[in-house]
Amino acid sequence: QVQLVESGGGLVQAGGSLRLSCAASGRSFVNYAMAWFRQAPGVEREFVAAISRSGSNTNYADSVKGRFTISRDNAKNTVYLQMNSLKSEDTANYYCAADRTISPTPGRSPYNYDYWGQGTQVTVSS
């Protein structure tokens, strides 16, 4: 089992940047593909980005491609989401998720993911 704690959210102006972090505790972080999802009020949870266990494969939603970068540091049991050129439509609660999978391709569906953090709020003012 793994516990996930997100941090780094906040209020930022449009065009600005934030870096989210997700610290994992428990065993064998390297055995989990990791992902970020987001959810705004009244909207279904939306895939943002995912990264494979080794970090060699990544996957992005079209809406964030070229602006967001997911990365991980397996020595620190942490996954990051660097968000640049933020837009008002990026405003949401951002969740970190873990998938114990052997697939080299990280999934995009929330149903792939077994463990979730509590979320961190990102608000982009226009």
Buried (B, 14 or more C-beta within 10 A) or exposed (E): EBEBBBBBBEEBEBEBEBEBBBBBEEEEBEBBBBBBBBBBEEEEBBBBBBBBBEBEBBBBBEBBEEBBBBBBEBEEBBBBBBBBEBBEEBBBBBBBBBBBBEEEEBBBEBEBBEBBBEBBEBBBEE
